[in-house]
Amino acid sequence: MSEEFPDILPDDEFERRLRERHKAERALSIGQVGWDSSERVAPQHPSDGLPESTIEQHFPQIAKKLILVWPSEACALYLNSLIVTKKPRQGFPLEVLNDLLMLYSMNDMLLRSMQSRSAFNSGTGKPRPTT
């Protein structure tokens, strides 16, 4: 793995999550809402063919990496490396930077929520260590 993309999940867990994501993408691509294939999703609005996210439009490789690790500590580290860097570079357009900051905040909220639920479910009041 590259230095900008930390290796946090064990390989087998990463593969399992990737298979689940592909399964969900296939279900969505054929219009399934749930496991019952009789339910179909109606299109919400006409598309102009462009991705809705400014990150996807301007930096598709970054978007793909974020999709793979969302939500996780690895995602937080990756977003942080994009937002705060010691390397000289031009930087991101303001709208992309705003989206990266929003994603960082959302990822943080989701991680805190998962830790709270884990602590509540374990009955200890402390987050359980993840493996």
N, C-alpha and C positions, 0 to 999 in steps of 0.2 A: 504494500500500500504506500501511497505517497505521504509525505510529511504533513501536507495540508488536510488530510483526511484521516483522522485517528482511528485506530483499530480497537474498538471497545467491545463489540459483540463477538462472541465466539462464532467461528465459521458456520457451524451447524445451525445456530440460532438465526444468523443473518440469512442463510439459505431458506430456512423455514418462513421467515418474514417476507422474503422476496417472493416465494411461491404463493403465499397468502395474498400479497399485493397483486400479482399477476392474475390470480383467480378472481379477485374483486374487479380488476380492470376488464377482464373478459366478460364478467357478468354485467358490468355497466355498459360495455360496448355493444352488447346485444339488447340492452334496454331492460334488464332485470332489476327490480327493486330489491327483492329478497331472494331466498332460495327457491321460492315458487316461481317458475318461469311463466306463469300465466299473468303476473303483474308486469306491466310495461310502464316505462317512464315517458311522459309526454315532453317534447322539447320545451324548454322554458322561454327561449327567445331566439330569433334568427341570429346566426353567427356570420361575421365578416370573414371567417377563415383564419383570423389571427388568434394566437393564444390570448387569454384574458389577462394573464399576469405580465407585468412589465419585465419581471425577471426572465420569464420564458421567452419573451419577445427579444430582449437584448442579450441575454446570457443563458442560452438553453442548456449548456453543460452544467452550470451552477444549479439550475432548476432540477436537473436530473439527479444530481448528488443530494440535494435537499429532500427530494421525494424519497430516496432510498433510506435516509436516516431519520425521517420525521416520525414522531417526536422522540428525542433522546438526548443524552449528554453529548453524544458525538455531533448531533445537529447544533447544539449550543456552541461547541468548540469550533465547528466549521463556520457558523455565522459570525462568531467573534473574530475569527481569522480574516473574514472578508471585510468586516466593518472596521476593525482596528488592526493596522499593520505597520511594521517598522520599515517595510520595503518602500522605496519611492515608486509611486505610480500615479497615474492621472486621477484615478478614483471613479466612482460610479455616478451616473446621472442622478440628480436629486430624487426623482420618482422611484428609481431602483433602490437607492439608499433608504428611502422611507419604507419601502416594502421589506427590505432586509431587517430594519429595526423592528417593524411590526411583527415579522416572523420570529425574531429573537424573543420578543415579549410573549407572544403566543406560546412558543415552545417552553419558555420558562414557566408560564402559568400551568400548562399541561403537566409538566414534570412535577411541579409542586402539588398539583391535584392528585397525581398518581401516588406520590409519597404519602400524602395525607390519608388516602384511602387504604394504602398498604398498612400504615400505622394503626388506623382504626380497625381494620380487619384482623390484625395480629393481636389486638387488645393490649399492646404494651405502651401505646402512646408515642412510640419511637418508630421511625421508618425501618422496615425490614431490609437487610442487605440484599441486593440483587445479585444474581449469579449469571 
